[in-house]
Amino acid sequence: MAAMTYEQIKASIKDTTGLSEADIDLKVNDKLRQLSDLISKEGAAHIVANDLGVKIFQQRQGRVKITELMPMQRNVEVLVRVVKNYGIRNFKTEKKEGRNAAFLAGDESGIIRTTVWDEPVIQRLEPLKENDILLIKGAYVRENNGFKELHLGTGSSIALNPANETVGFSKAQPSNKSIAELKDKDTAVIAGTVVQLFEPRFYDACNICSKKLVDEACPIHGKVEKRVTPIVNIILDDGTDNIRVVCFRDSAESVMGKDSETLSKIRENPGLFEEIKKGIVGKQLQVTGRVNMNEMFARLEMVASTVKEATPADVVANVKHEELVA
């Protein structure tokens, strides 16, 4: 089951409700504005469909691959390998406190960030290490900043290194590409030089899941301690073309070389940004992220998932990749 396109979701809504395409587009655009464009157009359409009671796909039974997962899907079963373990941390809200665990999971088809909220499951993950195999059942899928995430809560279960189970993982995912090769919906690694840096914007986010607060509350966790979260935009150029890269939270901190608390001081001291900017423009970065079409400006943009400093060899390797596939 491949991910549905925006047009496919819209067709499902139209067939079920009788709404016109213009009315559906209006509802989706309203939802994007409500969420400050922090989700994709497809994600907003999923939410609109749910609000209208439209089942846009039939729940698939049994085990699925990561690339087959869809936002809002529930009762998911996947067999994955741990690519990176982010560990266990404590959290506290007005109503509860506890722990959550997070790790990056992969199979032959792709990778996905996974977060665990259920304490009994977290306890089973305390010895977790990279390359372990996990059989996950009863999970659900959310979308965050254009990326799918897998979540485990009450009713979810996990088996650590189950007998007679194996799963492959290609570390070549996502693939290296030059900027000129990028296409809408690609997940890719690019490398280039920062030729422009724009002043950060900020929003108040949940300190547990990093979602934007609405009326000072998290849509998932309610009243929580807020975390001022930066959004940083850069223009990256690798010699074949350039692209705007949007960086949230950790990726924004990686680009700027400062933590969020330090970056928040830019709002009161604009001169601080100009000082930081001098050390960043001209720097070479390697970015892993998802490519989206910005329909307002008719241009491709990338939403970064990870950012790190690149060597000149990284940039040359990506450009040579274009020459090899040309």
Secondary structure by P-SEA (a helix, b strand, c coil): cccccaaaaaaaaaaaccccaaaaaaaaaaaaaaacccccaaaaaaaaaaaaccccccccccccccccccccccbbbbbbcccccccccccccccccbbbbbbbbbcccbbbbbbbccaaaaaaaccccccccccccbbbbbbcccbbbbbbcccbbbbcccccbbbbbbcccccccccccccccccbbbbbbbcccccbbbbbbccccccccccccccccccccccbbbbbbbbbbcccbbbbbbbcaaaaaaaacccaaaaaaccccaaaaaaaaaacccbbbbbbbbbbbcccccbbbbbccbbbbbcaaaaaaaaaaaaaac
